[in-house]
Amino acid sequence: MNKYIATVFIAIILFSFSCTRVPITGRKQMNLMPESELMTMSLTEYNKFLSSHTTLPSSDPNTILVKKVGNNIKAAVEKFMNSNKKFKSRIAGYKWDFNVVDDNKTVNAWCMPGGKVVVYTGLLPITQNETALAVVMGHEIAHAIARHGNERMSQGVAVQAGGAVLSTMVGTQSSATKDLFNQSYGAVSSLGVLAYSRKHELEADKLGLVFMALAGYDPKEAIPFWQRMANASKGGTLAILSTHPSDEKRIAEIKAFIPKAMKYYRPNQQ
């Protein structure tokens, strides 16, 4: 019991000293891991992933579309973050990159820390249009901006380390840190499934709606898109939905948040 109390006490202290707030939602979170370290690890995994998968050339229409949407959201996110001193550090060191993986069987997309984004060709028949693609890319980029992976790793550090070996895990690329990285971000090299909680998924929905709105995309397109995703997932679980909330809960929360997202909507910015 004493060990449990000590661990909880240490976790509370760590939370107090590492507490930040997520942009837009204002939710408090614990980020113990240096984001620069995660970006370095992400770059390694990202390059490893690209070397073992077939990406479409830059001249391909799908690549052109993904890069267009990605760069529009990138510009909007950077402008928004740089306008607020508290959030400016969220994109420090970002070197954005957008790639399309030629894989029609995988319905998915993801964004690693530092702005490394991958979209699978299997997703495009469901997005169907540029605005729906912005729904997905805004959502995935939101995970990185909100530092959800860092938060999951930090929770793992607080539980596993209990404070005793914290100094050896934070700020290093030890085997323990790499294990936590893999647990928090999922098997990127095989599926590209980011292991986020349902709470994080709903929060990424909200941030993503704001990001796409700032980029000039109508957030209301999120509703028919997620309805199409729900229909496509019948009979099996799609990779992108593996850790996501139920269709009904997601769509209900999106509908409730859209009026706020619409306040950021600037249709002439595309």
Secondary structure, 3 states (H helix, E strand, C coil): CHHHHHHHHHHHHHHHHHEEECCCCCCEEECCCCHHHHHHHHHHHHHHHHHCCCECCCCCHHHHHHHHHHHHHHHHHHHHHHCCHHHHHHHCCCCCEEEEECCCCCCCEEEECCCEEEEEHHHHHHHCCHHHHHHHHHHHHHHHHCCHHHHHHHHHHHHHHCCCCHHHHCCCCCHHHHHHHHHHHCCCCCCCCCCCCHHHHHHHHHHHHHHHHHCCCCHHHHHHHHHHHHHHCCCCCCHHHCCCCCHHHHHHHHHHHHHHHHCCCCHHHC
